[in-house]
Amino acid sequence: MKVHLAGMEARDAWHRLEPALADAAELAKQATTASTAALKALAAEAARLRDQITR
């Protein structure tokens, strides 16, 4: 009986945790997108600086 109750508690805990995992995955995707955009902007700015210096 205790094993059955422990299994039910574990399943309940998983069901509470699962939405947070989905949220974390979405936040990680957004962070990756933001990081990529920031790096592209930095690369573009570095290229502009290079072009100004080499004129």
N, C-alpha and C positions, 0 to 999 in steps of 0.2 A: 504494500500500500504506500509506504514512504517513497519508494522508487517511482511509483506512478505520480504521486504528488510533486516530486522533484522534477519529473519530466514536464508536467503541466506548468510548473513555475518557470522552467527554462523556456518553454514555448511562449509563455506570456511575456517574459523578459525580451525574447527575440522580437516579438510583435511590437513591443514598445521601442526597441532599438532600431528596427528596420527603417522607419521613416527618417530618423536622424542620419542613417547611413546614406540614404538617397539624397538628403539635403547636402551632406558633406560632399558627395560625388558631384552634385551640381555646382557647389561653391568652388570646388577644385577646377571644374571645367571653366568657370567664369574667370578664375584667377589665371589660368593658362591663357585664356583669350586676352585678358588685360595685359599680361606679361608679354605676350607676342606683339601686341599693338605698341607697347612701350618700347620694346627692343627695335621694332621697325622704325619708330619715330626717332629713336636715338641714332640708328644707323643712317637715316636720311640726314639728320643734323650733322653727323660726322662727315658725311659725303659733301655737304654744303661747305663745311669748314675746310675740308681738304681742297675743294675747288677754289675757295677764296685764297688759300695759302699758295697754291700752285699757279696762280695767275701771273 
